């Protein structure tokens, strides 16, 4: 845990930003921030730079008057304008620091709006003050709010909820969907949220106002009737959609880490094999074999390499475990979230790692200097440290603002692990070549 009284360049983003990633994974859902216009503008730009896609976010545009007298009128007008301009199938309303500070009750305001407008449109409220936690918690809260608002018990079903409890890339979601399709059981799963198209859409001549794709609303409603929930990631957050479904509807949940690297992907696959009753398709057995071959190929380059890992807690844990599988040394492991469980999980695989919780980049930089780091593995926000210290940086996770292709970066599964091993090794080889040329 950080002992500093101030934060300089935090290793996380704010809660409302995480909510956008959850809401954009629902079919026809449009996020709206109840707060100042600047919050929505900033986050639209931030996410658009990462995904290289337009990321529309509506705003209630709270001004000085709304701050003093309450933002009810602003939120109602914002909802009305959004419905008129975009015709969404659902709206996700997330609060910002300003709305939370003045104490607006968005649940009550939404109830009044629905009565006044006689609207049956699903409107999903979630409390996401940035001063409370990080974007990871905002994502988890939004996922829970989605099922809390929409899920309804009717007839017990036989499907399995596959909830992605951590922020991943559209390519990662496509990989999971392809795996289920190749297995022949795609229709037996409800995947939530599905950002595979909504945040990485193909180019079309006349794009719709709201990008097509996402988890169908009918499927979200039906999550309460599934026979089980399998949640991957999100194990360090206090809010969980899977736990809510288990508590409220009796849908049993099994929580797994993100399938990053060999061991955690094996764990995920074995769970699916048990649920489906059919062995892994040969295509993925071949991917597993290629990953083993890749690890053998790169071991001589990665053995003993000291790496600094930072970013989202679930991804940082997966990367740390994978580095140990490849023979590298995770010497510094940092996350902007604060979880003693995260520290215990890291310590279980790397006893000597310097672990930073609730970290900012000034602290990460200080530890990198002390730990004789050979490689950095994390978001593009560490690029200043990389340049200043002359340490190669492999960009993984959100944000990635100085490279293209973040939406297509595959991290999970056997194929993602093999691609990551290649990227890490090539970064080290490039650095060795530069050093040789300078001599």
N, C-alpha and C positions, 0 to 999 in steps of 0.2 A: 504494500500500500504506500502511495506517495505521502511523504511527510511535509511536502511543500504547502505553503499557505496560498500560493498562486499557481495558475496553470499557464504555460507558455506553449502554444501550438499543441493542443491535446491530440492524443492518439485515438480519437473517435470523432464522430459527428453527432449532431443533436437529434433528439428523439423524434420530432416530426418527420425528419428525413427518412428514418427507418419505416415510419408508417406508410409513406408513399410507396415503398417497395412492396409492402404487403397488399395495399389497396390496388396497385397496378396489376397484381396477379389475379384479380377477379374480373370476370367477363363484364365489360361495359361499365366498370366502376371508375369514377372520377374523384380524385382527392381534393378536398377543400381545407385550407388552413383558416382557423378562426384566430385572427391576429392581424398584425400590420402587413401592408402590401410587400414590404421589403423581405419578409421571411419567405413568402412564396417565390418572389423573384430570385432571391439568392439560391434557393434549393432547386428551382427549375434549371438555373444555369449550372449549378454544381453537378447535378445528375446528367444533364445533357452533355457536359464535357466528358463524363465517364462513359456513358452508353453510346455517345454520338447519335442520339435520337432525340426528337422533341419530347419533352416530359412536361405536359401541361399540369399545372396545379392552380386551382381557383383560390380566391382569397376573399375574406369578409372585409378586408381593407379597413381595419380599425384605425380611427383617427383620434385626435385629442378629445373630441366630444364623446366618442364611444368609450374612451378610456375613463372619463369622469362619470358618465351617466350609465354605463353598461353597454355591451355590444350586441344586445338582442336584435335591434333593428338592422344592424349591419349583417349579422349572420343570416337573418331571414331574407334580406335582400340578396345576399350572396347566393343562397340556395335557389332563390327564384330565378336569378339571372343565369345560373349554371344550368338549371333544368331547361330554360328557354333556349340557351345558346348551344348546348351540347346533347340534350336528350339522353342523359345517361340512364343505364339500367339500375345503377346504385350509386350512392355518394358516400365517401368516407370522410368524416369531419374530424380533423385532428386539431387539438389546441396548441397554441404557442405560449411562450413565457408570458406575454402581455395578457392574454385571455385568462390564464391561470392566476396571474397576480391580482387582477381586478375581481376575480371570483365568479366569472360567468358560469352558470349552470347550463352547459350545452345540451344535456339530456332533456331538461325542461324546455329549453328554447326550441329544440327540434320537435318535441311533443306539441308545443303551441303552433309551430309552423304547419305540421301535418294537419292539425285540426282546422286552422284558418284556411289552408289551401285545399283541404279535402284530398290530400295526397296519400297514396299508398306506396309510393316509391321507397325502397329500402334506403334508410339513412343510418350510417354506422358511426356512432360517436366514440371517440377514444381520447383519454387524457394523456397528453405527451409534453409536459413542460420540460424544456431543455435543461433546466437547472437540476432536474431530478435524476436523470440517468443519460445513457448514450443512445445512439441510433439502434444498437442491438436490442435494447429494452423497448424502444419505440416500435420496432418491427414485431417483437413478441406480443406487446400489448395490442397492436392492431390486429394481429392474427386472432388473438383471443376475442377481441371485440367483434370480429367478423362472424365467428361461429356463435358467439353469445347473442348477437342480433339476429342472425339468419337461421341457424340450425333449429329444426323442429322435429320432434318425435312423431312418427306415424306408424308404419309397419316395420318390424325388424327386418334388416336386409343381410346380404352375405358379402357385401363389398368391404374393402379395407381402406381406411384413410391413410394416405401417405403424406404426412405433413412435413414440409421443409422448414425446420425451425430456426434456420440461420440464413443470413444473407449470402446467396450464391449467385453465379452468373446465369444468364439465359442459356448458355451452352451446357452448363451443368444440369439444368432442368430438362433440356432436350435429351441429354444422355440418359437420364432416368426414364423419361417417357419412351425412348427407343428401346431401352432394356426391357421394359414391361411389354411393349409391342412385340419384340422378338421372342419373348417368352410365351406370347399368345394370351396374356392376361391383362391387357391394358384396360379393358372394360370392367375388370373386377377391382379396380383401384380408383379412389378419388384423390387426385394430386392437388395439394393446396399449399401455397399459391403457385400459379403457373405463369411465370414471366417469360416463357420461352419465345413468345411472339410479341407480347406487349411492350417489351423493352429491347427488342431486336427484330423489328418488323422488316419484311422485304419491301423493296421499292415498288410502288404501284403508281399508276398515272394519276388517279384521283383518290388520295388517301382519305379514309374516314376521319371524322373529328376525334373519335376515340378509337385507338388502335384495336383491331380485332384480336381475339384470343383471350386467354385467361381461363381460370376455373369457372365452368358454368354455374350460374346462381343456383340452379336446381340441384347441382351436386353439393354445393355448400350447405343448402338446406338439408340434404340427405345425409350429411356427415353424422347426424344424431342417430341414424338408423343403421350405421355400419356395425359389423361384428367385432371390429378391432381398429386400433390406431397404431401406426408405426411412425414415430417422429424421429427425423434425423437432424441433429444439430439443435441448438437452442437450450442445451443442458445447463447453461450457467445463468439463465434469465429467471426472474421471479414470476413471470407470467407465461402461461403455456396454453395453447389451444387444445392440445391433447389432454392435458390435465383437466381442463374445463369440461370437455366431452365425457371424460371418465367420471367426473364428480357429478355432473348434472344429468347425464343420460346413461350412465353405466357402460360406456364403451371402453373396454380395457385398453390401456396404452402401454406400448413398449418404446422406450427411448434409447436411441443409439447415437453414437458420435457421427459426424459427417464422414462419409466413406472416402477418406483421403488416404492414399498409400495402400500398401498391401494388406496389412492386418485388419484395418478398419473396413476396407472394402470386402475382405473375406467375411467379416462379421455381418455386414449388411447382406451379402449374397446368401450366406447360410440361413439368415432369418427369412429371406424370400423363398428359398428352397423349402424350408419347413412349412411356410404358409401356403405355397402353391402346390407342393407335393411333386414337383418335377425338377430335375437337375438343371443347373445353369446351361443355357444354350451354348453350343460349341463355339460360336463367334466370340463369346466372352471368356471361355476357357483359353482360346488362342490369345486373347488380349492379356490374360494373366500370365501365360507363358512368355509373351514378348516383354512384359514388365520384368519378369525374373531375369530374362536375358539382358535387358537394359541395365538392371541393377548390377549384374555381373560385369557388364562392359564399363560402367562408370565408376565402379568401386575404387579403382586405383587412383582416380582423380579426386574423389570425395572423401576418402578415408582420412580422418583426422582434421578435416577442414572445419574451422570455427565459424559458426554462423550466428547472426543476430536475426531473430524472428520477431515480427511485431504485426499488429493488426487486430481484427475481430477475434474474440476469444476462441470460438469454435474452429476457425481456420488456423489460428496460431497453434492450437493443440494438435490438429491434424498434421500441420507442417512439421512440428517438432517430432512427432512420432515417425513421420516419413524420413526425416533426416537421420534419425537413429537407425532406421532400417537400411539406409544407404551408407552407413558408416561415418557420417558427418557428426560434428559435435554442436548441438544447440547451446551456445555459450551464454547468450542473452535472449530471454523470451519476455516480450512486453505486450500488454494490452491496455486499452483505455478503460476497460470495465474493471470492476472490483469484485472479485469472487475468490474466497478462500478455497472453494472446491477446485477452481481452475489451478490455483497454485499446487494443490495436492496432486492433481492429474499430471501436471508437468513434472513435479518432483518424482513421481512414480517411474518416469521413463528417463529422466535426466537429473541425477542427484546434485550435480555441480552447477547447473544453470543458474544464472542471475535472473531472477523473476521480478518483473515490475508490474504492479497492479495499479489501475487508475493513472497510468503513466502519461506524461507529455514528452515531446521530442527533445526537450532540453535534458531531461533525465535519461532518455534512451541514448542520446549522444554521449553523455558523460560515461555511461556504462560501456558503450562501444569502444570508447578510447581506452578504458581500463582493461577490457577483455581480449585485446589483440584479435580483432575480428577480421576474417578473410572475405566474408560475403554477407550481404544483407538480403533478407527475404521478407517483403512486405509491400505496403502500398506506395504510391508515388510520392506521398508526403515525406518520405525519408530521403528524397533525392538531394536535398541540401547537405545532409550528413554524408551521403555517398560522395558528393563532389569534394567536400571539404577534407574528408579523410582519405580520399582515393580508394574507396572500397566499392567493388561492383555491386549493383543492386538489381535483383530479379523482382520485377513488379508482380505482386499477387494481391488480389482482393480489391476492395473499394475504399478510396478512390484511386483511379489511374488516369491522371489528367495530362500526362506528357507522352503518352503512347496511344496508338489506335489498337482496336481489337479486344478491348476489355470485355465486351459483351460476348465475344466468341472464345474467351479463355476457358478451356476445360481444365478443371482441377480435380474433380471427383472421379472415382472409378479407376480401373486398371489402366485405361488409356490416358486419363488425366495425369496419373502418377508417372507414367513413362514420359509424357511430354514435359512434366515438371523436372524430372531427372535430366532430360536433355538440356532444358533451359538453364538449369543450375550449372551443369558441367560446361556448357558452352560459354557462360559468363566467366567462369574461372579460366578457361582456355584463352578467351579474349584478353583477359587481364594479364595472363602470363605472357602473351605475345606482345602486349604494349610495354611491359616491363623489359622484355628482351630487346625490343626496338630502341628503348631509351638508353640501354647500356652501351 
